[in-house]
Amino acid sequence: MSLPKPAMRGLLGKRLRFHLPIAFGLALVAAATFKFTVTEPRKQAYADFYKRYDSMKEFNAMREAGVFESVRPAGK
């Protein structure tokens, strides 16, 4: 009444054949989920922001506030 020997030969290959496709599948699902739930809305938010962004208006507002040392406000 002895215990059967464990199947050690080829164990890594056998487990990799089972787990590797599952890991790749889950990685692809995670990447696609991240792309469509995080990056695409972020890209759209940046596009919407820069459609309405006026850099000269922003520059003039900062110049009048005295942010720049090399550019004097228009009133001075």
Secondary structure, 3 states (H helix, E strand, C coil): CCCCCCCCCCHHHHHHHHHHHHHHHHHHHHHHHHHHHHHHHHHHHHHHHHHHCCHHHHHHHHHHHCCCCCCCCCCC
